[in-house]
Amino acid sequence: MEHELSPSILTELRRPRPYPAVSVLTPTHRRGPDNAQDPVRLRNVVAEAKRQLETNPQVTREQRNDVVRQLDQALAEVDLTYAEDGLAIFAAPGEHQVWSLARTVPERVVLSDTFLTRNLVSARTAERPFWILSVSADRVTLWSGGADRVAEDHTGGFPLTRKLVENFDAERRMQIGDAPSTFRDQGTRQFLREADNAMNAVLREHPRRLYITGEPAALSALEEVGSVAKRAVPVQHGGLAHATPEAVRRAIGPLHDEEMRGDTEAVARELEGARGRKEYAAGVDEVWQTAKEGRVRLLAVEENYRVTVRDSVGGHLVPAESEEPGAREDIVDEIVEQCLETGADVRFVPDGTLGDAQGIAGVLRY
């Protein structure tokens, strides 16, 4: 199952496909007892996708057989042991993908000439993933973090490793009589330059907040030989290049949580200032109208805010039940994607942060 949504991958997912491009979405659960329903629910929604393919007169028999085969292969790849909060299956003639999402999604099946990507975009934005680069003299490990998880990541060729040579600086030791520093050794510094280049390449393709961990000498050496440390948050904690994901999560968690609280406070200040300048929108209808006009500069959404709406006379949104004709269950994800498309900064904040804004608010450009 896929987890990492880069700009290049999103561009590829959004390109037009031969009809029918099938998007299957279903909520999942991380733990019991709720996760007991996930296998049955998943099979049922995939069966519904097959039923729609069977009854759709625009789909030829050859196309139907191809896409059904892709759906079956996708279903076989799903491992609900590692389920998060939602699942997206994309299938089209000759291809399929399975995406695990850290944000719940409405259950739905869509046949179109493109895949339904807005839920992926919203989930990735809500999770606010980050990188951790753990540096030592013989190993540099890359970790991917987000929400309450950390996992080793092999993007960019990580981990980088080298074999240390004992007594590497014997001549210097004899000359000045001090214990040699591993991080003054030219071989180590070249190794760190390679790690710096590799991490810069990762950030170009997958830009995120970056933490760098290591003993003070390692952090200092990395900063001296390259540029990536200058835009990262340093964490003086050795041993994490060889550690378990849980050990890395425990080391980074408090610092990351503190930074997130600071970000939330900054968003609240921006919203308050915008309210005084009359550059403020609140509530799903008002934010949706301004988002469509490309006027939102900063969008704030409470983490678990969900609302089902439908279009009313005059183009406004009004509350609706899921089963109503024309109901839009993922309007918040639509707003998030629309704002990102027009260059807005999108921030998810803890529930209750936005007060009378009813879960969603924006700072306007004009």
Backbone torsions as a table, in degrees:
resi	resn	phi	psi	omega
1	MET	NA	141.8	-179.2
2	GLU	-85.6	148.3	178.7
3	HIS	-128.3	-35.1	-168.4
4	GLU	-97.3	117.6	-178.2
5	LEU	-107.1	100.0	178.0
6	SER	-90.6	164.2	177.3
7	PRO	-56.6	-39.5	-178.8
8	SER	-68.7	-38.1	178.0
9	ILE	-66.7	-40.8	178.8
10	LEU	-62.7	-41.1	177.5
11	THR	-59.8	-42.6	178.4
12	GLU	-64.8	-40.8	179.9
13	LEU	-65.3	-30.8	-175.0
14	ARG	-83.6	-10.6	-177.2
15	ARG	-67.6	150.0	179.3
16	PRO	-60.8	144.3	178.1
17	ARG	-117.8	159.9	168.6
18	PRO	-62.6	135.4	177.8
19	TYR	-66.3	136.7	4.6
20	PRO	-100.0	129.6	168.2
21	ALA	-93.3	117.8	-172.1
22	VAL	-103.1	128.4	173.3
23	SER	-113.9	124.3	179.1
24	VAL	-118.2	120.1	179.6
25	LEU	-118.5	140.7	174.9
26	THR	-152.8	140.9	173.7
27	PRO	-70.4	147.8	174.6
28	THR	-131.4	178.3	-175.3
29	HIS	-136.5	143.9	-176.7
30	ARG	-78.6	-26.2	-173.2
31	ARG	-151.2	169.2	-178.9
32	GLY	-78.5	164.0	1.9
33	PRO	-84.0	-7.2	-174.0
34	ASP	-63.0	-31.2	-175.5
35	ASN	-70.5	-10.0	178.5
36	ALA	-63.3	-26.9	-178.7
37	GLN	-83.5	-13.6	-170.8
38	ASP	-62.6	-45.2	-178.8
39	PRO	-60.0	-43.3	-179.2
40	VAL	-66.6	-43.9	-179.2
41	ARG	-62.4	-40.2	179.4
42	LEU	-64.9	-46.7	178.8
43	ARG	-60.7	-38.7	-178.6
44	ASN	-66.6	-40.8	-177.5
45	VAL	-72.6	-33.1	174.6
46	VAL	-67.9	-38.5	175.9
47	ALA	-62.0	-37.3	177.0
48	GLU	-64.8	-38.7	176.9
49	ALA	-62.1	-42.1	178.1
50	LYS	-64.9	-38.7	178.9
51	ARG	-62.5	-42.6	179.4
52	GLN	-65.8	-36.2	175.8
53	LEU	-65.0	-39.6	-178.9
54	GLU	-65.1	-37.5	-173.3
55	THR	-96.6	-2.4	-177.7
56	ASN	-85.0	117.1	-176.5
57	PRO	-69.4	-16.1	179.8
58	GLN	-79.1	-10.9	-175.2
59	VAL	-100.5	121.5	178.0
60	THR	-74.9	164.8	179.2
61	ARG	-60.5	-42.2	-179.9
62	GLU	-63.0	-44.2	178.1
63	GLN	-62.3	-44.7	-178.6
64	ARG	-60.4	-46.8	-178.8
65	ASN	-61.7	-39.7	-180.0
66	ASP	-63.6	-49.9	-175.9
67	VAL	-69.7	-36.6	176.1
68	VAL	-61.3	-40.9	177.4
69	ARG	-62.3	-41.2	177.5
70	GLN	-63.8	-39.8	178.0
71	LEU	-63.4	-41.2	179.0
72	ASP	-64.2	-40.8	178.8
73	GLN	-65.7	-40.1	178.4
74	ALA	-63.7	-43.7	-179.5
75	LEU	-60.8	-37.5	180.0
76	ALA	-68.2	-23.6	-178.8
77	GLU	-84.9	-14.6	-177.7
78	VAL	-71.4	128.2	174.9
79	ASP	-119.7	98.2	-175.6
80	LEU	-71.4	-6.0	173.5
81	THR	-60.0	-32.3	-177.8
82	TYR	-107.9	25.1	-178.0
83	ALA	-63.7	147.3	173.6
84	GLU	-108.1	-125.1	-174.6
85	ASP	-105.0	-10.0	179.9
86	GLY	-161.8	162.9	-178.2
87	LEU	-139.0	136.9	175.3
88	ALA	-126.2	128.1	174.4
89	ILE	-114.0	126.4	175.9
90	PHE	-113.2	131.4	179.3
91	ALA	-142.3	134.6	176.4
92	ALA	-146.1	169.0	178.6
93	PRO	-51.8	120.0	176.0
94	GLY	84.8	2.7	-177.0
95	GLU	-157.0	158.9	172.6
96	HIS	-158.6	156.1	175.7
97	GLN	-145.5	150.9	176.0
98	VAL	-125.1	126.7	-177.6
99	TRP	-121.2	129.0	173.5
100	SER	-95.1	133.0	-172.9
101	LEU	-119.7	138.9	177.9
102	ALA	-91.6	33.8	178.1
103	ARG	-155.0	137.4	-176.5
104	THR	-67.7	154.4	-179.6
105	VAL	-132.3	155.3	173.5
106	PRO	-74.8	147.1	177.0
107	GLU	-73.7	124.7	-179.0
108	ARG	-163.8	159.5	174.1
109	VAL	-128.0	129.1	-179.1
110	VAL	-129.5	127.4	172.5
111	LEU	-107.0	124.3	-176.7
112	SER	-155.5	-165.8	174.7
113	ASP	-106.1	8.6	172.6
114	THR	-141.4	160.4	174.5
115	PHE	-82.4	152.4	178.8
116	LEU	-85.6	103.0	-172.2
117	THR	-102.9	-9.2	-170.5
118	ARG	-63.2	-31.3	178.6
119	ASN	-69.6	-35.0	175.5
120	LEU	-64.2	-45.7	-178.3
121	VAL	-61.4	-45.0	-178.9
122	SER	-65.0	-42.1	-179.4
123	ALA	-64.1	-42.7	179.6
124	ARG	-64.5	-41.0	-179.5
125	THR	-67.0	-40.8	-179.7
126	ALA	-65.0	-37.6	-177.0
127	GLU	-71.1	-28.4	-178.3
128	ARG	47.9	65.1	-177.4
129	PRO	-64.9	157.4	179.8
130	PHE	-142.0	160.9	177.2
131	TRP	-104.1	149.5	169.9
132	ILE	-127.7	122.6	176.3
133	LEU	-108.6	115.0	-178.2
134	SER	-103.5	122.1	-168.7
135	VAL	-113.1	131.4	168.2
136	SER	-140.1	176.9	-176.3
137	ALA	-70.7	-22.5	-176.0
138	ASP	-119.9	-3.5	-179.6
139	ARG	-155.9	136.0	172.6
140	VAL	-123.7	118.0	-173.6
141	THR	-112.3	138.9	176.5
142	LEU	-105.3	130.7	177.7
143	TRP	-118.8	143.4	173.8
144	SER	-105.9	125.6	-178.8
145	GLY	-121.2	155.8	177.2
146	GLY	179.3	138.7	-178.6
147	ALA	52.5	-115.6	-176.0
148	ASP	-113.0	29.3	-176.7
149	ARG	-134.5	153.3	170.4
150	VAL	-139.5	135.3	178.9
151	ALA	-141.4	146.5	175.7
152	GLU	-65.8	141.8	-176.5
153	ASP	-126.2	137.9	-176.9
154	HIS	-104.9	12.3	174.8
155	THR	-57.4	142.1	176.1
156	GLY	73.5	12.5	178.7
157	GLY	85.5	6.3	177.1
158	PHE	-73.4	152.1	1.7
159	PRO	-78.5	149.6	172.4
160	LEU	-95.5	135.1	-178.0
161	THR	-134.6	156.8	173.8
162	ARG	-150.9	158.4	177.7
163	LYS	-95.3	124.3	178.5
164	LEU	-75.9	142.6	177.5
165	VAL	-103.5	125.7	-179.4
166	GLU	-70.2	148.2	179.2
167	ASN	55.6	40.6	-173.8
168	PHE	-65.9	-19.6	-173.7
169	ASP	-127.3	47.0	-174.9
170	ALA	-62.4	-38.9	-178.6
171	GLU	-62.0	-44.2	178.5
172	ARG	-63.2	-38.9	-179.2
173	ARG	-60.8	-41.2	-179.5
174	MET	-69.4	-35.9	-175.6
175	GLN	-71.0	-46.0	-172.2
176	ILE	-116.2	-5.0	169.7
177	GLY	73.4	15.8	177.5
178	ASP	-112.3	163.7	178.7
179	ALA	-70.7	130.7	-177.7
180	PRO	-69.2	145.8	175.7
181	SER	-92.3	126.2	178.1
182	THR	-54.5	-37.0	-173.2
183	PHE	-84.1	1.6	169.1
184	ARG	-98.8	-8.5	178.4
185	ASP	-68.1	135.7	-176.7
186	GLN	-64.6	-34.4	177.4
187	GLY	-63.8	-41.5	178.3
188	THR	-65.6	-41.0	-178.5
189	ARG	-67.2	-36.3	175.2
190	GLN	-65.9	-39.2	176.5
191	PHE	-59.8	-42.2	179.3
192	LEU	-69.5	-32.8	174.8
193	ARG	-62.2	-41.2	178.2
194	GLU	-63.0	-40.8	177.9
195	ALA	-65.0	-40.0	178.3
196	ASP	-61.5	-46.1	178.9
197	ASN	-62.4	-42.7	-179.4
198	ALA	-64.8	-40.5	-179.1
199	MET	-70.3	-37.5	175.8
200	ASN	-61.1	-38.3	177.7
201	ALA	-65.1	-40.4	177.7
202	VAL	-61.7	-44.0	-177.7
203	LEU	-67.6	-31.2	176.4
204	ARG	-64.9	-38.1	-178.2
205	GLU	-86.0	-34.0	-176.6
206	HIS	-132.9	75.4	-177.4
207	PRO	-67.8	128.1	179.5
208	ARG	-152.2	167.6	167.1
209	ARG	-61.7	140.5	-176.6
210	LEU	-126.1	130.7	170.0
211	TYR	-109.4	139.8	175.5
212	ILE	-121.1	124.7	-178.5
213	THR	-110.8	150.3	176.7
214	GLY	164.0	170.9	174.5
215	GLU	-69.5	158.6	-174.9
216	PRO	-51.8	-41.4	-179.2
217	ALA	-63.7	-36.1	179.0
218	ALA	-68.1	-44.0	179.8
219	LEU	-63.6	-41.1	179.9
220	SER	-64.5	-43.5	-179.2
221	ALA	-65.2	-41.9	179.1
222	LEU	-61.8	-39.6	179.1
223	GLU	-66.7	-35.3	-178.7
224	GLU	-70.2	-35.6	-172.1
225	VAL	-93.7	-11.7	-175.5
226	GLY	-148.9	-162.0	-174.6
227	SER	-120.5	-17.3	-171.6
228	VAL	-65.9	-32.2	-178.0
229	ALA	-66.4	-24.2	-177.2
230	LYS	-70.9	-18.2	178.8
231	ARG	-115.9	22.4	-179.0
232	ALA	-119.3	166.5	174.5
233	VAL	-95.5	114.9	-179.1
234	PRO	-77.7	141.6	178.0
235	VAL	-131.1	110.1	-178.3
236	GLN	-77.8	88.2	-178.5
237	HIS	-152.0	104.5	179.5
238	GLY	-79.6	167.6	173.6
239	GLY	87.9	-7.6	-174.1
240	LEU	-80.3	-16.6	177.5
241	ALA	-64.9	-23.1	-179.9
242	HIS	-112.9	12.5	-171.0
243	ALA	-90.5	177.8	174.9
244	THR	-87.3	158.7	176.3
245	PRO	-56.0	-37.4	-179.2
246	GLU	-66.3	-39.1	177.6
247	ALA	-64.2	-39.2	178.3
248	VAL	-66.7	-42.5	179.4
249	ARG	-60.6	-43.3	-179.7
250	ARG	-64.8	-36.4	-178.4
251	ALA	-71.8	-37.7	-175.1
252	ILE	-90.5	-29.3	-171.4
253	GLY	-49.5	-53.3	-177.7
254	PRO	-61.4	-39.7	178.8
255	LEU	-66.7	-43.1	179.7
256	HIS	-64.0	-42.6	178.5
257	ASP	-61.4	-40.8	179.1
258	GLU	-64.3	-40.6	178.6
259	GLU	-67.0	-37.7	178.3
260	MET	-64.4	-38.8	176.8
261	ARG	-63.1	-40.6	177.2
262	GLY	-63.3	-40.3	177.6
263	ASP	-62.9	-41.7	-180.0
264	THR	-63.3	-42.3	178.5
265	GLU	-63.6	-37.3	178.5
266	ALA	-66.1	-40.1	177.6
267	VAL	-63.2	-43.9	179.4
268	ALA	-60.2	-39.6	178.3
269	ARG	-65.9	-40.0	178.7
270	GLU	-63.8	-42.3	179.6
271	LEU	-63.9	-41.2	-179.6
272	GLU	-65.5	-41.1	177.2
273	GLY	-64.3	-39.8	179.5
274	ALA	-65.8	-35.8	178.0
275	ARG	-60.7	-42.4	179.4
276	GLY	-67.6	-29.6	-180.0
277	ARG	-89.2	1.1	-176.0
278	LYS	61.7	35.9	176.1
279	GLU	-118.0	47.3	-167.3
280	TYR	-133.5	138.6	173.6
281	ALA	-130.8	145.3	-178.8
282	ALA	-145.1	151.5	-179.2
283	GLY	86.0	149.6	-170.9
284	VAL	-63.3	-38.2	-177.8
285	ASP	-68.9	-48.8	-177.8
286	GLU	-64.6	-41.1	179.5
287	VAL	-66.8	-38.7	178.9
288	TRP	-62.4	-43.1	-179.9
289	GLN	-62.5	-45.9	-178.8
290	THR	-71.6	-31.1	177.4
291	ALA	-65.1	-41.7	178.7
292	LYS	-62.0	-30.6	179.6
293	GLU	-84.3	-2.6	-179.9
294	GLY	72.2	25.0	-174.5
295	ARG	-94.2	-8.8	-175.7
296	VAL	-82.5	123.7	176.3
297	ARG	-94.0	-39.5	178.8
298	LEU	-134.4	123.9	176.9
299	LEU	-109.7	129.4	175.2
300	ALA	-115.6	130.4	-178.6
301	VAL	-132.5	131.4	174.8
302	GLU	-69.2	142.4	-166.9
303	GLU	-54.8	-40.6	-176.5
304	ASN	-107.9	20.6	-178.8
305	TYR	-74.7	123.0	176.0
306	ARG	-139.3	141.5	177.1
307	VAL	-151.6	139.8	176.2
308	THR	-101.8	131.6	-176.8
309	VAL	-135.7	172.3	169.8
310	ARG	-142.3	161.3	177.8
311	ASP	-77.3	137.7	175.8
312	SER	-112.0	177.0	176.1
313	VAL	-60.2	133.9	-178.4
314	GLY	95.5	-1.5	175.1
315	GLY	82.5	10.0	179.0
316	HIS	-91.3	162.4	178.1
317	LEU	-98.5	136.4	177.2
318	VAL	-129.1	152.3	179.6
319	PRO	-57.2	146.1	-178.8
320	ALA	-147.6	163.1	172.4
321	GLU	-92.3	153.0	-175.1
322	SER	-57.5	-35.1	-174.9
323	GLU	-83.6	-5.8	-179.9
324	GLU	-66.8	143.6	173.9
325	PRO	-58.7	134.9	178.6
326	GLY	79.2	7.0	-179.4
327	ALA	-65.7	140.1	179.7
328	ARG	-116.9	100.5	-173.8
329	GLU	-78.3	-24.5	-175.6
330	ASP	-114.9	40.8	-178.7
331	ILE	-62.5	-33.5	179.1
332	VAL	-63.8	-41.8	177.6
333	ASP	-65.7	-35.7	175.8
334	GLU	-61.2	-43.8	-179.9
335	ILE	-64.1	-44.1	179.0
336	VAL	-58.0	-49.1	-178.3
337	GLU	-64.1	-42.3	179.2
338	GLN	-60.5	-42.9	-179.7
339	CYS	-66.4	-41.8	177.3
340	LEU	-63.1	-38.0	179.0
341	GLU	-61.7	-30.9	-178.5
342	THR	-99.3	16.0	172.2
343	GLY	84.4	15.4	179.4
344	ALA	-77.1	154.6	171.6
345	ASP	-88.7	120.9	-176.5
346	VAL	-108.9	125.2	179.8
347	ARG	-125.4	131.7	171.2
348	PHE	-96.7	133.5	-175.4
349	VAL	-125.4	159.8	-179.4
350	PRO	-58.9	149.5	178.5
351	ASP	-56.4	139.5	179.4
352	GLY	91.4	-11.5	-177.3
353	THR	-63.7	-35.1	-170.0
354	LEU	-91.4	0.4	172.5
355	GLY	55.6	-122.9	-174.6
356	ASP	-76.5	3.4	177.8
357	ALA	-76.1	-7.6	175.7
358	GLN	63.4	40.7	169.8
359	GLY	97.2	-16.5	-176.6
360	ILE	-152.0	138.0	-178.5
361	ALA	-154.7	161.0	-178.8
362	GLY	-144.7	150.3	169.0
363	VAL	-97.4	127.9	-173.0
364	LEU	-95.9	151.5	176.1
365	ARG	-73.3	-32.0	180.0
366	TYR	-160.5	NA	NA
